[in-house]
Amino acid sequence: MNSTNQQATPQDIALLEKLQQEFMHMVAHRLRAPLTAIRGASEIINTSDIQTMDKQDLTKLLNIINYEAKQALEQLSLVVDAVDSSEKLSINKKSADINKLIRERVSYFSEKVKTKGVTITTMLPDTFPQISFDPLRITQLVDNLIINSIKATSQGGHIEISVLTEGNKLILKVSDNGVGISNENQRLLFQDPTQSLLSSQREEGLIEKHPVHLGLFLSKKILDLHGGSISISSVVNKGTTVTCYIPIEEGLLPAPHDMLLNSKVS
């Protein structure tokens, strides 16, 4: 079929509208938490007498605004990357602490899900050497997976993040006991959402059920750039586990005694 003069079908338009809705939902979801925190801190300052306000309290509020503004900018960058062409993505590897990164992200999201009654726990090595990766991109990856689990998990749910090594690979797992994903939809999760208008999908009638996951698509691209990979295991109404594999450069492997895991509730 000649695509040059092909007109958009109702199915094409439906999927494009779904992509637009998903994009707007992603923007709202990722910016709501930091903007809410910024608004709360700024309202306290605006309604207080700065001259008599305790300096430590004022500094704390200003730090909250500064930190959450950075979070908002990072989340906005993530959304832009997710809908941008994959060729524009790049990484800047450096020696960094993966455990520290994960603890910081879990601490951040744990505060956000308290009202939902969701718990986030970690299973991390007691000690782990610094390895080479792009901290910004892996932060985006971890955020993607945690946010997806939060969205899939209902009141009283549980999310667990674990790290271990296997050979020369670091294995990062994010598991939840949420709604799960059907086998039919699992094979579509990592597809480029901008390339979803395939005639085969329309013929299979998947267009209405197609799960548009911009975050998972970007997560795969981030791991591809690190020479890694991603897989998913899910059972409907039981939960999902996403497993990420990141190569560890030679000489950076931890000693065997460092791989004893302990559980830390965040």
Steps between C-alpha positions, in 0.01 A plus 500: 500500500627844407517695825567834329135561412351280769240675708476441871241240591267533799722242674810711432332807644382302804854386582645846444242641740591230749868592468412864562294409807780279634750778444288749690440247778875438527570873522234550768600193701872579502464871576214488751707386801788750473270789407271421793798506736623830351156653537467382860840637603450829319155552654646458848763762421247738344266481797775537761681800634847454352652742752395289799513160335753254637801497266532122510134458403540749217815325376321165509210635293736660248692174472175318431415743221848468351503120518148454363570747217794281397273196518244671277765590243635145498153354459422743219824398330394137531166566332666690215748215453220246496331659200820613329677286244719233656799619296512816711548309823853487633673389818786635707647217704685562821594304810202518735327322789193308378388422857504867597304591188232241570467594867455866407228422246320261734512757778355761266213283376426346840395843622271539200315170548436517874145621450439214256609246760763350269831381645831495315780275627850432375725195489847647448853373566651619827790635295539546130785664309442794275433393143490688171161626380318821416345615832240724334381233257494222759310733733247545220487122458441437871238777513319349202478158660396629842233727351360214291481280809331775701241547227434124490483450876190567707449594866719288725717380214869422510795582274845347537825609336800268506855504368739208456770384260518202269831452323597839359149641511318707758138391532242756611149374570185698576207284611146584607181317592285720278251435223745325270518501120352249258728291276345667196599844620842405634644457153404857414642673807842594363392601150560851375157659554552718193532184288185335629288566192589166344242336279561167674392649832191653342412168344539324833268754658760602755480872442233559762679283755854611421672606824700811420798498737732785409697449819573133431602579144746760629624259769590248232687767304695603810604140562586451133738794523661337805537172312235344723153357460157488665236232546161478664307226678139564595184321604164675485367588848821373664773741406795587280878470516720703269861381480781720370847372409791746501855387406766556764837599363792270577672584826184644655340171606426476873662236716278197574461592869360838397198341335317399817163671482305661775148634499449867567156651532489849358 
